[in-house]
Amino acid sequence: MTEKNISFGSAALESLFVQGLVMALGLLSLFFVARILPPSDVGVYLVAFTIANAAVVLFAFGLPHAFAVRAVEFGRQRLASSAIVASLALAALAGAVIWGVLKLSWHDADLVMKGIPLVPILTIASFLNIMGASLLRSMLAFRWANLLSVLPNVLFNAEMSYIFAQGGAIDAAQCLALLLLPQIAMLPLLGIALFRKVGPVWLPPINDDMRALFRFGGTVHIGNVLKEVMYRSSLIIVQILMGPVAAATFGLVSRLIDAITKFVDAICLNLVPFIASSDRDAGRAMLYLTLDFVIAIFMPGTIIVAILSTRLVPWVFGAGYSESAGLLQYAIFAILPLAVWKILANEAIARVDLKVYLASAATGAGAMVALNFALIPQLGLSGTVAAMLIAYCFAVGVMLTKQNSISNYVPLRAVSKIVRARWKKGVRTSE
């Protein structure tokens, strides 16, 4: 077990902790928002927050993956130069598009007083921070990237907790301003982090580098769109075929599964840059270690949730969601094929095997749509759960038939080596 693989294991565990912390801080901030803002302003805030986050995903254009894959080829100076120019251009485009959409969508002059003009600025600041964190991850600077992910949430919760403790009340505009300030405050920190990792970026961007980034990122973006269809289409089809009540019932299940698999995404953030900068054998060892994390952490959790869902869901969300609890008992097992697919998809991207990624994402998306329309009329919401399980298995199946990355995989062997290596290192240090 090489030192680089041990470093990857440590980084993956740290990212799991950071993802859990970000989720907890997000729930805490939602509590403060609900308690401090008037109900009408809560809706405005949530819509504005959702628009800003959706724009960041839409306009990223696959560049975070492109940064990771091209980091070794370009070198830090060339990559940073091209990445900074590309990020600034896309951030400006995202802000302009969001401003135009808001101008066309909302004509009520009162909405100006609710902070809607702050949304494009929030989009730009959030976009630059996320792209900067992705650039740092591509250089294996995970602690800087994690700091940029966590610190804005900490600062926003500190602002809101102070207002809550003082018994104050604010409106949506003030809340969006408080959300924006930490994002702006992170930009100088991002500059410091990049300066420490790269030094002064004086090279002008090279046209061929920019084209390579956007060509690779654009292909990944197509796969990402198909991936979103695979993830999100079930809820939309349930809404179309069964109505809003059924959509709310299934929507809770979908949101819970999405929240749990965010932890897999946290590990995959580290997987791509590590594999892209390693030879095939080292990359395969990291892939095995990632699969071990899924087995060791998510399989027991999945079984526990399946057993306790009929009691936990009504207790947490209310008796009206008892049907959701029954669905969750079976839908929760979709986490395992989904998690495996996410890991193999990121490994394919890191190895620049984009045809496999596109084929598996297209298969999963097509199967998800077709099976939902076929099974929901016959089985109701149970049909969409069955469609989810089958479609994810199809997507994994395409991955396994197109590449042999896990042909020699032995469950939990890689993570046991990490534990033993860390234990021996600790023993030697203590002696």
ABEGO torsion letter per residue (X at the ends): XBAAAAAAAAAAAAAAAAAAAAAAAAAAAAAAAAAABBAAAAAAAAAAAAAAAAAAAAAAGGAAAAAAAAAAAAEAAAAAAAAAAAAAAAAAAAAAAAAAAAAAABABAAAAAAGAAAAAAAAAAAAAAAAAAAAAAAAGBAAAAAAAAAAAAAAAAAAAAAAAAAGBBBBAAAAAAAAAAAAAAAAAAAAAAAAAAAEBBABBBBAAAAAAAAAAAAAAAAAAAAAAAAAAAAAAAAAAAAEAAAAAAAAAAAAAAAAAAAAAAAAAAAAAAAAAABBAAAAAAAAAAAAAAAAAAAAAAAAAAAAAAAAAAAAAAEAAAAAAAAAAAAAAAAAAAAAAAAAAAAAAAAAGBAAAAAAAAAAAAAAAAAAAAAAAAAAEAAAAAAAAAAAAAAAAAAAAAABAAAAABBBGAAAAAAAAAAAAAAAAAAX
